[in-house]
Amino acid sequence: MSERASGKSSHFRLTGLVARREYLRTVRRRGYIIGTLLLPLGIAVLMGISVFFSTDGFSDGGGEASGAIVIVNASGVPINEFDTELSSLRSLSEADAAAQLEAGDISDYYRLPEDFRTSGQVTRIETSSGLNVSRQIGQESSEALLRYVIRDALLQEAGVAPEDAARILQGVTITAITTEGSQVSGADIAAAIVLPMVFAFIFMISIFMTSGYLLQSVTEEKENRVVEILLSSIPATPLMGGKIIGLGGAGLTQVAVWVLSALVAIPLLSSQVPDLGPIKLDPTMLLLGLIYFVLGYLAFGAIFAAIGAIAPGNREAQQYSGFVGFAAAVPFIVFSAFITDLHSPLVLALALFPLTTPTAMLLVLGLSEGVPWTLVGASLVSLGLFTLLATWASARIFRATVLLFGVRPSLRQLTDAIRSPH
């Protein structure tokens, strides 16, 4: 009993040493550092662009302010001129408007033709059709104001009461609330669709980045014959287990950086885009997402470790792993099924099939009104059992084939390796 306990302790210690080595070697990789920092840096750049464009530092390209409107009114609609601090409207003749446009005093003007009452057509005349983002934004604002002014003039001409005209112009506002009285915003709907996809994509990318490092580590050590030296002092099972745990820790570190970046970015972005205010990250979803990530990584990691041991070289290993990795992307390919009906047989099958469970369940959790605990439990049991089975089988395959160099074992040899008690 003492020898068995000592042997287990030695295995745990060796597994920990390998895990520490793989973790440190991975997090020091240039590709890993760039991949980890890419999302936070991308968020920072987007926020910087948002702040830049929200200031007055972006030139309007000359001409009058975007609130100044010049019209040539040949329609007979009684449009009144006005001049305020924010905007103004002037009515000129065609000759005067064209002269001011040619002199550069105005950047454009609007022509209301004689048949405007029947056609509703207004023409904007400007000096250039070239792209000017700032001027285009100003023109959109001016045109919205011009539409309002023309409608108001038509309503007054028709004798509509001022309060009725105001209501017609302001339109109807519809507010959605739940039966509990809480408001449902467009941001909630957007978050329900976008956030699950974003987090499922993040988890999937992280799983395959770290699993890819695992595959590369095994195949490189196999090709360089370093694994022969390692196996002379470390048994195959602790070696494989340490690699999976160490690279899984690197993946969790990466995900933690990304999630923390999102937690910091959303409140900051809400100051620039008020509709983002209601968007919150559900702690339950984050916890379940972490669980699915860990189990999903262990399942794929075990399979990739076995592939690395089986493949004659790194190129073949990448090809083999591509077929396995494609399964995790299937939920994204059939994403419309998740939006249409979360209870469809296809969605349930993807949620219960172990290789698609992590990404499929993240989408289900994000799109469901509440946590579907029955499906969560069934999917975790399915993924957990598959992870144990895959780890057990992969450990035996790894132990039996990792020393084979330049040789592709047959299916019979793999079956015998799995069945072998030693």
C-alpha positions in Angstrom: 0.0 0.0 0.0 2.8 2.4 0.9 4.6 1.7 -2.4 1.4 2.3 -4.3 0.8 5.6 -2.5 4.4 6.5 -3.1 4.1 5.7 -6.8 0.9 7.8 -7.1 2.7 10.7 -5.3 5.6 10.4 -7.7 3.3 10.5 -10.7 1.5 13.6 -9.4 4.8 15.3 -8.8 6.1 14.5 -12.3 2.9 15.6 -13.8 3.2 18.9 -11.9 6.7 19.4 -13.1 5.8 18.7 -16.8 2.7 21.0 -16.4 4.8 23.8 -15.0 7.4 23.5 -17.8 4.7 23.4 -20.6 2.9 26.4 -19.1 5.9 28.6 -18.8 7.2 27.6 -22.2 3.8 28.4 -23.8 3.1 31.7 -22.1 6.6 32.9 -23.2 5.9 32.2 -26.9 5.7 35.3 -29.0 2.6 34.0 -30.8 0.8 33.3 -27.5 1.6 36.8 -26.2 0.5 38.5 -29.4 -2.7 36.3 -29.5 -3.5 37.1 -25.9 -3.0 40.8 -26.2 -4.7 41.2 -29.6 -8.2 41.4 -28.2 -7.4 44.0 -25.5 -5.4 46.1 -27.9 -8.2 45.8 -30.5 -10.7 47.1 -27.9 -8.4 49.9 -27.0 -8.0 51.0 -30.6 -11.7 50.9 -31.2 -12.4 53.0 -28.1 -9.7 55.4 -29.2 -11.3 55.8 -32.7 -14.7 56.2 -31.0 -13.4 59.0 -28.8 -11.6 60.7 -31.7 -14.6 60.8 -33.9 -16.8 62.0 -31.1 -14.7 65.2 -30.7 -14.5 68.3 -32.7 -11.0 67.5 -34.0 -12.3 65.8 -37.1 -12.4 68.5 -39.8 -15.6 69.1 -41.7 -13.7 69.8 -44.9 -14.6 73.5 -45.2 -17.7 75.3 -46.1 -20.6 76.2 -43.9 -21.4 74.3 -40.7 -23.4 71.1 -41.1 -26.5 72.7 -39.6 -26.7 75.4 -42.4 -29.2 74.5 -45.1 -29.7 76.4 -48.4 -32.7 75.6 -50.5 -34.0 76.7 -53.9 -37.8 76.4 -53.5 -39.7 76.2 -56.8 -42.5 74.0 -55.3 -44.6 76.7 -53.7 -44.6 75.0 -50.4 -44.4 77.7 -47.7 -41.1 76.9 -46.0 -40.1 79.6 -43.5 -36.5 80.6 -43.0 -34.9 80.4 -39.6 -31.5 81.0 -38.0 -30.5 79.5 -34.6 -27.2 78.8 -32.9 -27.4 75.1 -34.0 -28.8 75.4 -37.5 -30.2 77.7 -40.1 -32.3 77.6 -43.3 -32.1 80.1 -46.1 -34.1 80.2 -49.3 -32.2 81.5 -52.4 -32.8 81.7 -56.1 -31.1 79.2 -58.3 -28.6 81.7 -59.6 -27.6 83.0 -56.2 -27.3 79.4 -54.8 -25.1 78.3 -57.7 -22.9 81.4 -57.4 -22.3 80.9 -53.7 -21.6 77.2 -54.3 -19.1 78.1 -57.0 -17.4 80.7 -54.7 -17.1 78.1 -51.9 -19.4 80.0 -49.5 -21.6 76.9 -49.3 -20.8 73.2 -49.8 -24.2 72.3 -51.3 -27.8 73.3 -51.6 -31.1 71.6 -52.1 -33.6 72.1 -55.0 -37.3 71.5 -54.5 -38.8 71.3 -58.0 -42.2 72.5 -59.1 -43.7 69.0 -59.0 -42.4 68.3 -55.5 -46.0 67.9 -54.1 -46.5 64.9 -56.4 -43.0 63.5 -56.7 -41.6 64.2 -53.3 -38.2 64.4 -54.9 -35.5 66.8 -53.6 -32.1 67.2 -55.3 -28.9 68.0 -53.6 -26.3 69.9 -55.6 -22.7 69.9 -54.5 -19.3 70.7 -56.0 -17.8 67.2 -55.7 -18.9 63.6 -55.4 -15.7 62.6 -53.6 -15.7 60.8 -50.3 -15.7 63.1 -47.3 -16.9 61.3 -44.2 -17.4 64.4 -42.0 -19.3 66.3 -44.7 -21.5 63.2 -45.3 -22.4 63.0 -41.6 -23.3 66.7 -41.7 -25.4 66.2 -44.8 -27.3 63.4 -43.2 -28.1 65.6 -40.2 -29.1 68.5 -42.5 -31.4 66.3 -44.6 -33.1 65.0 -41.5 -33.8 68.5 -40.4 -35.0 69.5 -43.9 -37.4 66.6 -44.0 -38.9 67.7 -40.7 -39.2 71.4 -41.8 -40.9 70.4 -45.1 -43.4 68.1 -43.4 -44.2 70.8 -40.8 -44.8 73.3 -43.7 -47.1 70.8 -45.5 -49.1 70.2 -42.3 -49.5 73.9 -41.6 -50.6 74.4 -45.1 -53.2 71.7 -44.7 -54.6 73.4 -41.6 -53.6 70.6 -39.2 -53.7 71.7 -35.5 -50.2 72.5 -34.1 -50.4 69.8 -31.4 -51.5 67.2 -33.9 -48.7 68.3 -36.3 -46.2 68.0 -33.5 -47.3 64.5 -32.7 -47.2 63.5 -36.4 -43.7 64.9 -36.8 -42.4 63.3 -33.5 -43.8 59.9 -34.4 -44.8 57.1 -32.1 -42.4 55.7 -29.4 -42.9 52.0 -28.5 -41.4 50.7 -25.3 -41.2 47.0 -24.5 -41.4 45.7 -21.0 -41.5 42.3 -19.4 -44.4 41.1 -17.3 -42.3 42.0 -14.2 -42.1 45.6 -15.5 -38.4 45.7 -16.5 -37.6 47.4 -19.8 -36.5 45.4 -22.8 -34.0 47.4 -24.9 -32.5 46.8 -28.3 -29.1 46.3 -26.6 -30.5 43.3 -24.7 -31.6 41.8 -28.0 -28.2 42.5 -29.6 -26.4 41.1 -26.6 -28.5 38.0 -26.7 -27.3 37.3 -30.3 -23.8 38.8 -30.4 -22.4 38.0 -26.9 -22.9 34.3 -27.1 -21.3 34.2 -30.5 -18.4 36.3 -29.3 -17.7 34.2 -26.2 -18.2 30.9 -28.0 -15.8 32.1 -30.6 -13.3 33.2 -28.0 -13.5 29.8 -26.2 -13.1 27.9 -29.4 -10.1 29.9 -30.6 -8.5 29.5 -27.2 -9.1 25.8 -27.1 -7.5 25.3 -30.5 -4.6 27.6 -29.9 -3.6 25.8 -26.8 -4.5 22.4 -28.3 -2.4 23.4 -31.3 0.5 24.1 -29.0 0.0 20.7 -27.4 0.0 19.0 -30.8 3.1 21.0 -31.9 4.9 20.1 -28.6 4.3 16.4 -29.0 5.2 16.2 -32.7 8.4 18.4 -32.3 9.7 16.3 -29.3 8.9 13.2 -31.3 10.7 14.3 -34.4 13.7 15.7 -32.4 13.8 12.5 -30.4 13.6 14.6 -27.2 10.7 12.5 -26.1 13.0 9.4 -25.8 15.1 11.3 -23.3 12.0 12.5 -21.4 10.5 9.0 -21.3 13.7 7.6 -19.8 12.9 9.6 -16.6 9.2 10.3 -16.8 6.5 7.7 -17.6 4.3 8.3 -20.6 1.1 9.0 -18.6 2.5 11.8 -16.4 4.2 13.2 -19.5 1.0 13.4 -21.4 -1.1 14.6 -18.4 1.4 17.3 -17.6 1.4 18.6 -21.1 -2.4 18.7 -21.2 -2.7 20.4 -17.7 0.1 22.9 -18.4 -1.3 24.0 -21.8 -4.8 24.1 -20.3 -3.6 26.5 -17.7 -2.2 28.7 -20.5 -5.5 28.6 -22.2 -7.3 29.6 -19.0 -4.9 32.5 -18.6 -5.7 33.6 -22.1 -9.4 33.4 -21.6 -9.1 35.3 -18.2 -7.3 38.2 -19.9 -10.0 38.3 -22.6 -12.9 38.2 -20.2 -11.4 40.8 -17.9 -10.9 43.0 -21.0 -14.5 42.6 -21.8 -15.6 43.4 -18.3 -13.5 46.6 -18.3 -14.4 47.6 -21.9 -18.2 47.3 -21.7 -18.7 50.0 -19.1 -16.3 52.3 -20.8 -18.0 51.8 -24.2 -21.3 52.5 -22.6 -20.2 56.1 -22.1 -19.7 56.4 -25.8 -22.7 54.3 -26.9 -25.4 54.7 -24.3 -27.3 51.6 -25.6 -24.5 49.4 -24.4 -25.3 50.3 -20.8 -27.8 47.4 -20.1 -25.4 44.8 -21.5 -24.0 42.7 -18.7 -22.1 39.5 -18.5 -24.1 36.9 -16.6 -21.9 35.3 -13.9 -23.7 32.0 -14.3 -22.9 32.0 -18.0 -19.3 32.8 -17.3 -19.0 29.9 -14.8 -20.7 27.4 -17.0 -18.5 28.7 -19.9 -15.4 28.0 -17.8 -16.6 24.5 -17.1 -17.3 23.8 -20.7 -13.9 25.3 -21.6 -12.0 23.0 -19.2 -13.9 19.9 -20.2 -13.7 20.7 -23.9 -10.0 21.5 -23.7 -9.3 18.2 -21.9 -11.3 16.2 -24.5 -9.6 17.9 -27.5 -6.3 18.0 -25.7 -6.3 14.2 -25.1 -7.3 13.6 -28.7 -4.6 15.9 -30.0 -2.0 14.3 -27.8 -2.9 11.0 -29.3 -2.8 12.4 -32.8 0.7 13.9 -32.1 1.9 10.5 -31.0 0.3 8.6 -34.0 1.3 11.0 -36.8 4.6 10.4 -38.5 5.3 14.1 -38.6 4.0 17.6 -37.8 2.4 18.1 -41.3 0.3 14.9 -41.0 -0.6 15.7 -37.4 -2.0 19.1 -38.5 -4.1 17.4 -41.2 -5.5 14.9 -38.8 -6.3 17.5 -36.2 -8.1 19.6 -38.7 -10.8 17.0 -39.2 -11.3 16.7 -35.4 -11.3 20.5 -34.9 -13.9 21.1 -37.6 -16.5 19.6 -35.3 -16.2 22.5 -32.9 -17.1 25.0 -35.6 -20.2 23.2 -36.8 -22.5 25.2 -34.3 -21.4 28.4 -36.0 -22.2 27.0 -39.5 -25.8 26.1 -38.4 -26.2 29.2 -36.2 -29.5 30.0 -37.8 -30.9 26.8 -36.2 -30.1 28.2 -32.8 -31.9 31.4 -33.4 -34.9 29.7 -35.0 -35.6 27.0 -32.4 -33.4 26.1 -29.5 -35.4 22.9 -29.0 -34.9 21.6 -32.5 -33.4 18.1 -32.8 -30.3 19.5 -34.5 -29.6 21.9 -31.6 -30.1 19.2 -29.0 -27.9 16.8 -31.0 -25.1 19.4 -31.2 -25.5 20.2 -27.5 -25.1 16.5 -26.6 -22.4 15.4 -29.1 -19.2 15.9 -27.1 -17.0 17.4 -29.8 -19.6 20.2 -30.4 -20.9 20.5 -26.9 -18.7 23.4 -25.7 -19.5 25.9 -28.5 -23.1 24.7 -28.9 -23.9 25.0 -25.2 -22.4 28.5 -25.0 -24.8 29.5 -27.8 -27.7 27.9 -26.1 -26.9 29.6 -22.8 -26.7 33.0 -24.4 -29.9 32.6 -26.4 -32.1 31.0 -23.8 -34.3 33.1 -21.6 -33.2 31.1 -18.6 -30.6 28.4 -17.9 -31.9 25.1 -19.4 -30.5 23.1 -16.5 -31.8 19.7 -17.8 -29.8 20.2 -21.0 -26.9 21.6 -19.1 -26.8 18.5 -16.9 -27.1 16.1 -19.8 -24.5 17.9 -21.9 -22.0 18.0 -19.0 -22.5 14.3 -18.3 -22.0 13.5 -22.0 -18.9 15.7 -22.3 -17.5 14.5 -18.9 -17.8 10.8 -19.8 -16.3 11.4 -23.2 -13.4 13.4 -21.7 -12.6 10.5 -19.3 -12.9 7.9 -22.0 -10.8 10.0 -24.4 -8.1 10.7 -21.8 -7.9 7.0 -20.9 -7.7 5.8 -24.5 -5.3 8.6 -25.5 -3.0 7.8 -22.6 -2.7 4.2 -23.8 -2.2 5.2 -27.4 0.3 7.9 -26.4 2.3 5.4 -24.3 2.3 2.8 -27.1 3.1 4.9 -30.1 4.9 8.0 -29.0 8.3 6.4 -29.6 7.4 5.4 -33.2 9.2 7.7 -35.6 8.2 7.9 -39.3 5.8 5.1 -38.9 2.0 5.3 -39.0 0.5 2.6 -36.7 -2.3 0.5 -38.1 -5.8 0.5 -36.7 -5.2 -3.0 -35.2 -2.1 -1.7 -33.4 -4.1 1.2 -31.9 -6.9 -1.1 -30.8 -4.4 -3.4 -29.2 -2.8 -0.4 -27.4 -6.2 0.6 -26.0 -7.0 -2.9 -24.9 -3.6 -3.6 -23.4 -3.7 -3.5 -19.6 -0.1 -2.2 -19.4 
